[in-house]
């Protein structure tokens, strides 16, 4: 598979300005996170840079959502999606080729799409972007429940990163829909995922999820991004 993204991954392994000194070691000490990170299909693991920018870009993520009681640590990784998320392929005559491996996610829409019919360029495929986030107690609204607006914030950041990897100058969110499935209860470590599933000219259609340690879907999202014709900056988790 050729991987030639329009946006380059970024990483600040030592001078990242996160609350946790070593985010990679932090998540590798959590068994279910370590299992995810050990997957040989992963193309890149990134320690997100949380240092404030001089022009104030991404201050909400780099400052507000970067404290010991909001988001203590964050780590991102990406991988390819094969087979559109289908576990078996029709071979004709009523036979199927079954894949015993579990799907990457219980959210089928996240894994569907892609291919030439959906505007995917094999030189820059629709990768599955993932973020592990250690959420702190100051993200709650009702007691023990994360504020509802933050579900969208978390998914928008990961989905926006996926969108930016398909554009030269960055992309803006045009529409975004969140479907709540289960309550996130900080302090809690979650997995946030996002992926482009269709590309039509400047339009980028995306899906996203928030998942817990057992793979339960806490929330799902779908959204539309528009790629820009000039440099508008790009937030990368």
Phi, psi and omega in degrees: 000131176276134179234106183225072187291150176287334176248140181267140174300149177237152180204140177231078190297335182242324184251055188268342178069021172277161183293330179268133185298317183229089182302323180297312178296326179301312182281330178292342177279354178258115190309312184290329175289319179300322178296318177297316185287343180276355181297124182287352178278352180293133181269329184200138172244131188232134169268108185297139179278119181250017177289133179301143178266146183303326183272001177083002180299140177062028182297328180299316180284318186283336182245296186297315183265033182217065179221167180297343183245004174247275173244104184289323183206149178215141179217137181240152175208157182226154179205163178279159175242126180246146173075012177061021177081005182274137184271347179212152184239135180288124180257000183091162179057029177078005182262152177228152174261105187269141177251115185282348180289140179293153178295158179298328181213153175282355177267100181299318181301331179296329187260347178283176177083192184081182184084168183298327180296338180252018174081015181280131176265121181299341177283342179216075189290165177282087182286157173268115179266136185229142175226127170268128182229129176265102187272136183262173188291342181278009177262006184276155171246274166296155182304124176077008182231131179295143178305135185300326181294335183285339174302312180295320179302311183296315181290323179299321180295315181288316179296322177296324176297316177300319178297318182297332179287352177254008183229159179273326187242007182100170183218150178251144174287130178255316177215151185206127179235129178251135174242117182276134180245312181217159180280135168272133187238085179297148000288131184202141173267131180231163175249124180249133185231152177205148182201140168287133178245342178205143180229123181231095184061240180275351183274131178239120179260129186230156172233153179209162178216159161242129184231152178262186185296338180262006181084005178293139178277115179274327178199153175232154179216151169226147183204166178238128176244151175242126177286142184267152180269356177221164183291119179243010185083164181210122176277123177239119176296000000 
